[in-house]
Amino acid sequence: KLFRIRTFSLVAVISFVIGFAMFGAMTYLPTFLQVVHGITPTMSGVHMLPMVLGLLLTSTASGQIVSRTGRWKVFPLAGTALTAAGLLLLHRLTPDSSTWEMSLYFFVFGAGLGLVMQVLVL
């Protein structure tokens, strides 16, 4: 019965896609950093901090905006688009990518995740 409700069905599909992207990136990116860039596991975790920062900032901001205005529909759409853009940017990473470039790409990806995840759990 729940899947007959349009909003529930959309949230379930978006949650699955975003979760798949998030867990895929969270398992692949540290390995990429360790193997391709030759950094330690600890430093690969440090390199992931921009993604966490982007997620933290956008999930907090979107949650507060939704609480104040009650408008939530724009955040899953914008977040999904930003997550897709972040994944496309991550696709461009090479062994020659600089730390700043990787940090920016990780931040964009995390910001997209934050916009989507906060609203989907409300």
Beta strands, then each sheet from edge to edge (+ up, - down):
end
